[in-house]
Amino acid sequence: MSHLPPSHSNRYHGLTVIDESDFPQACACSRSYANLEQFLTGTTPVEGDTDLSDTSHFREKSIGVWRNCQCGSTMLVVCKDRRDSSENGQSYRRRFGKAMTMLKAAGFSADEARAKLLALDSKS
């Protein structure tokens, strides 16, 4: 099963592809990525706040991982949803979202704000 080891960035930790046939992932430029880890390390995040998005895969909640190949083409891999959908999980995401908004308003980039909040969370 294509998944990331714990040593990978917290942002991607725990992602597991839904459909193993997504790999190898091939770009139109002929570059090929054998697994999720190669896909993430060999590509760059798309512009904007995040390269992760909520999506659905045959009615199953999932996470779309959008990345740019070295040639500039945007590629997508669909992974299993790893979110806690309980009331506690939803409450956590609301608080996290409010804190992100406050930090961005204070001048932090989205990546800086996310890193600060995740660092705080890992200490608790």
C-alpha positions, -999 to 999 in steps of 0.1 A, spaced: 0 0 0 14 34 -10 17 55 22 41 79 38 65 70 66 63 90 99 95 108 89 77 127 62 63 162 67 34 164 93 13 179 65 14 147 45 19 122 74 -7 94 73 -18 98 37 -26 66 19 -37 64 -17 -72 50 -23 -63 33 -56 -30 16 -59 -34 17 -97 -27 55 -95 10 45 -94 32 48 -112 19 83 -117 30 96 -151 31 132 -163 26 142 -199 63 152 -200 72 115 -194 84 119 -158 71 90 -137 66 87 -99 66 51 -86 48 58 -53 33 85 -31 66 94 -15 83 99 -48 53 119 -60 56 143 -31 93 146 -31 97 149 -69 70 175 -73 62 209 -58 30 222 -41 6 242 -63 4 279 -57 -20 291 -30 -28 282 6 -27 244 2 -22 216 -22 -46 194 -2 -83 195 -9 -115 177 2 -129 156 -26 -149 125 -30 -140 93 -47 -170 72 -56 -189 88 -27 -161 81 -2 -146 112 15 -111 117 3 -82 141 1 -69 154 -33 -32 160 -33 -24 186 -61 12 189 -71 32 204 -99 56 183 -119 90 197 -126 77 206 -161 49 227 -145 20 204 -152 -4 200 -123 -11 164 -112 -35 149 -87 -34 118 -65 -65 109 -44 -59 97 -9 -80 83 19 -96 108 43 -76 107 75 -97 133 94 -114 127 127 -150 133 118 -162 132 154 -175 164 171 -141 168 188 -124 166 154 -147 192 139 -143 215 169 -105 212 166 -106 221 128 -128 252 136 -103 264 163 -74 256 140 -91 276 112 -97 306 135 -61 305 147 -49 304 111 -69 334 102 -55 354 132 -19 344 124 -23 353 87 -39 387 97 -8 392 119 15 389 88 24 352 88 22 333 55 -2 303 54 28 279 56 44 297 86 10 299 104 3 262 98 38 252 110 35 272 142 1 257 150 12 222 143 43 227 164 21 238 193 -2 208 188 27 183 188 38 196 222 4 189 238 
